[in-house]
Amino acid sequence: MNKSKVMHHWRFFLSLEKDFINLQNYIEIDEKNFNTFSLELAKLLQTACAEIESVLRLLCRQLDGESPFADSGDKIGEMKKYKKLINRHLSGFFEAEVSLPHLEQSIKPWKNWSNTTPPEWWSSYNSVKHHRHSEFHQANLENVIYALSGLMLCNLYLYRRVVDEPYATPNKIPEYFDCEYTARRMACRADFELPGFEAKRI
């Protein structure tokens, strides 16, 4: 895998972020609206989480060249396999933090990913995916924020793994989601390494 292919996934994240920002014309991004759900939020949640699965699969391949994760075939239970491999190679992944300046808070979207239970927002994604008729309310603003934050971090880990540079930042910076692992300006490196990241050993 090369840098240009990784940037395809980064641009996809930025496109989703743009859709999220446009939601502010209809839904105020505020904690008081965290339980607000809608068709547009459902589309964002489903798309972001599907992309997370794709990026995690690529990341796991980069972490372990012998990993069996394929683009086709049965994907049932693979999140548990991703968790196990990431835990072995990137233990700090679960402490990585995203800042939400507009909400004046920070979150760790992957913190509560245990060996047996995924993060709550991921469970909500699966509930909406498989039981939309009864669980549509889980396609809410809070879960979308966590999903997009989680996707951003997955992309950053993949990018740095591929370019093999602990402070590397994709050359377009997110507008809404922020973290200390991205550069504040174009053509600058990030201030901090991602938790648990190690450059490849040649």
C-alpha positions in Angstrom: 0.0 0.0 0.0 1.2 3.5 -0.8 0.6 7.0 0.4 -1.8 7.9 -2.5 -4.1 5.0 -1.6 -4.1 6.0 2.1 -5.0 9.6 1.0 -8.1 8.2 -0.7 -9.4 7.1 2.7 -8.4 10.4 4.3 -10.3 12.4 1.7 -13.3 10.1 2.2 -13.2 11.0 5.9 -13.0 14.7 5.1 -16.0 14.4 2.8 -18.0 12.8 5.7 -16.8 15.6 8.0 -18.0 18.2 5.4 -21.5 16.5 5.4 -21.4 16.6 9.2 -20.6 20.3 9.3 -23.4 21.0 6.8 -25.8 19.4 9.4 -25.4 22.5 11.5 -27.8 24.2 9.2 -30.5 22.0 10.7 -29.1 20.6 14.0 -27.1 22.6 16.4 -24.0 20.7 17.4 -24.6 20.8 21.1 -24.7 18.3 24.0 -28.4 19.1 24.4 -29.0 17.6 21.0 -26.9 14.5 21.5 -30.0 12.3 21.4 -31.3 13.9 18.3 -31.7 11.3 15.5 -32.5 11.7 11.8 -32.1 10.1 8.4 -29.0 12.1 7.6 -27.4 11.1 10.9 -28.2 7.5 10.1 -26.5 7.8 6.7 -23.5 9.3 8.3 -23.3 6.7 11.1 -23.6 3.8 8.6 -21.1 5.2 6.2 -18.5 6.2 8.8 -18.6 2.9 10.5 -18.5 0.9 7.2 -15.4 3.0 6.4 -13.9 2.2 9.8 -14.1 -1.5 9.0 -12.3 -0.9 5.7 -9.5 1.2 7.3 -9.1 -1.1 10.2 -8.7 -4.0 7.9 -5.9 -2.1 6.0 -4.3 -1.1 9.2 -4.2 -4.6 10.5 -2.5 -5.7 7.2 0.1 -3.1 7.7 0.7 -4.2 11.3 1.0 -7.8 10.4 1.7 -8.9 6.9 0.6 -12.4 7.7 -2.9 -11.3 8.8 -5.6 -13.2 7.0 -7.9 -10.2 6.5 -9.2 -10.1 2.9 -11.4 -7.7 0.9 -13.9 -10.3 0.2 -15.4 -13.2 2.2 -17.1 -13.5 5.5 -16.6 -10.4 7.8 -18.5 -11.7 10.8 -16.5 -11.5 14.0 -13.6 -9.6 12.4 -13.8 -6.6 14.7 -12.7 -8.9 17.6 -9.8 -10.0 15.5 -8.9 -6.4 14.7 -9.0 -5.6 18.4 -6.7 -8.5 19.3 -4.1 -7.5 16.6 -4.3 -3.8 17.4 -3.9 -4.6 21.1 -0.7 -6.5 20.3 0.9 -3.9 18.1 -0.7 -0.5 19.1 -1.7 -0.8 22.7 -1.9 3.0 23.0 -4.6 3.1 20.2 -7.4 2.9 22.8 -6.2 6.1 24.6 -5.9 8.2 21.5 -8.0 11.4 21.9 -9.9 13.7 19.6 -10.7 17.3 20.5 -14.1 18.9 19.7 -13.4 22.6 20.0 -17.0 23.6 19.3 -18.1 21.5 22.3 -15.1 22.4 24.4 -14.4 18.8 25.2 -12.3 15.8 24.2 -13.2 12.2 23.7 -11.5 8.8 23.4 -13.7 7.0 20.9 -11.9 3.6 21.2 -11.3 3.7 25.0 -14.1 1.2 25.9 -13.3 -1.4 23.3 -12.8 -4.5 25.4 -12.0 -8.0 24.2 -15.7 -9.0 24.4 -17.5 -5.7 23.9 -17.1 -3.0 21.3 -17.5 0.7 22.1 -21.2 1.7 22.8 -21.4 3.8 19.7 -20.3 0.8 17.6 -23.0 -1.4 19.1 -25.4 1.4 18.2 -24.2 1.3 14.7 -24.9 -2.4 14.5 -28.3 -2.0 16.1 -29.3 0.6 13.5 -27.8 -1.5 10.7 -29.7 -4.7 11.6 -32.8 -3.4 13.4 -33.5 0.0 12.0 -37.2 -0.4 12.4 -36.8 -0.5 16.2 -33.4 1.1 16.9 -33.4 4.1 14.5 -33.1 6.4 17.6 -29.6 5.2 18.0 -28.6 7.0 14.8 -28.1 10.1 17.0 -25.7 13.0 17.0 -23.5 11.7 19.8 -22.9 8.4 18.1 -22.0 10.1 14.8 -19.5 12.3 16.6 -17.9 9.3 18.1 -17.9 7.4 14.8 -16.3 10.2 12.9 -13.7 10.7 15.7 -12.9 7.0 15.6 -12.6 7.1 11.8 -10.2 10.0 12.0 -7.9 8.2 14.4 -7.9 5.0 12.3 -6.9 7.0 9.3 -4.1 8.7 11.1 -2.7 5.4 12.4 -2.9 4.0 8.9 -1.3 7.0 7.3 1.7 7.1 9.7 2.2 3.4 9.4 2.3 3.5 5.6 4.6 6.6 5.4 6.6 5.3 8.3 6.9 8.7 10.0 5.7 9.2 13.6 4.8 12.9 13.1 3.4 12.8 9.6 0.1 14.5 8.9 -2.1 14.2 5.7 -1.8 17.4 3.7 -5.4 18.5 4.3 -6.4 19.3 7.9 -9.9 18.6 9.3 -12.2 21.6 9.9 -14.2 20.4 12.8 -12.4 17.4 14.5 -9.1 18.2 16.0 -6.3 16.4 17.8 -2.7 17.0 18.9 -1.6 14.3 16.4 -2.4 16.5 13.4 -0.5 19.6 12.3 -2.2 23.0 13.0 -1.1 24.4 9.7 -0.3 23.0 6.2 3.2 21.8 5.6 3.9 21.4 9.3 4.4 18.2 11.2 2.2 17.2 14.2 3.3 18.1 17.7 2.8 14.6 19.1 3.1 11.0 18.2 0.0 8.8 18.2 -0.2 6.7 21.4 1.5 3.4 20.9 2.8 4.2 17.4 6.2 2.8 16.5 7.9 3.2 13.1 8.4 0.0 11.2 11.6 -1.9 11.9 13.5 -2.5 8.7 
